[in-house]
Amino acid sequence: ALGGGEGGATKKPKLPTNSSGSTSSTAIDLSLSPPTPSSKPFTLPIHTQNLWFDSAHQSPRMSHLLNNHFLTSSSPIILIQELTGSLLPHLTTPSTIIHTQQLSNSPNSGVGLDLTYGCGVLFNPSSPTYKTNFCGTYLFRNSAMARGLTFVSVSPVDSSDVKVLICSTHLESWTGPGSTGAEERKMQIKEVENFAKGMVGNGVVNAVVVAGDMNWDDEKSVKSKRKMTDLEPLMDVFQDDCFVDAYRSLHPTSPGFTYDAKTNPMLSGGLQRRFDRVI
C-alpha cells in the first residue's frame, strides 16, 4: 500500500488499534518508490513461507528450513506462518533474530502435533543495507484463531526518513464444510486495509507490505468436500486501488501455485492454488 504521509516525522508512532485493544515460498524483490522527493527508489528483498505445522516429518523439515533457507537467505527479512513453538527457540541465533511472534492454539488436533503456532518476522541484524525501527502485533477482531498481523518497520541505513512496514499474516482457516472462514477472511482483509491506510495516513510509515497465507481461493472454483472458494477476487475487497498484488502484477499469466498437491509429495489429491499472496 503506497500513499502519502510524512515518513520523516519524529513524533512517536501512533499505531492503529482494533476494538479489542502453504507449504512453498518465493523470494520477491519489491521495488518501492517512497513518496519523499529526496529519497531514491530502492529494492527490498522479502522471503515469505508457510512452514505447515503438520506433524508429518516435522523435525527434519524444520531442521532443513532452518539450516538451508533461513540462516542462508539473502533476504534481510523472512516472514513465517505456522511457526511452531518447538521451532521458535532455534531461531534465535547470532545471524538471525526473531523480532516478534504471535502464537495461538491450532483448530486441528492429532497425536504428536504441535498445537501452538502463529506468525513470525525474522530480521538479519547484520544486514548492511537495512535497519529496524519498531515491531508489534495487531489482532483481528473477528478471529476465533487469534489471527492477525505480526509486523516490523524497516528503513535503508542511509535513509531514516523512509519507513516500510512489513507484515506477516495468516487469515482465518477452513475447519469444515460448515465453517469455511470465507466471511471472516473478507472482514480481515478490510481490517488489513484500514490498518495499512492508518499507518501511512498518520505518517508512521511510507508504505506497507502484507504477505502470507491468505487462504484465499478466487482464481479457480472447485467442487470438493473441502470447498473454501472465496467467490470475490481478493483485490476487489480492497476499497482503495493503491493496493497491488505483487506476484500477479509481475507474472500476469503464471499460475504461481503456492499449494501444489501435484508436485509436493507431502500433499494428497490434485489441488493447485495460490493461497499465499504478497500485497
Secondary structure, DSSP 8 states (H G I E B T S, - for coil): -B--S-TT--S-------TT----EEEEEEEE--S-TT---EEEEEEEEE----STTHHHHHHHHIIIIITT-S-SEEEEEEEETTTGGGG--SS-EEEEEEEEE-S---TT---EEEEEEEE-TT-SSEEEEEEEEEE-TT-SS--EEEEEEEEETT-TT--EEEEEEE-----BTTB--HHHHHHHHHHHHHHHHHHHHTTS-SEEEEEEE-----SS---STT-----S-HHHH-SSTT---HHHHH-SS----SEETTT-TTS-S--EE--EEE-
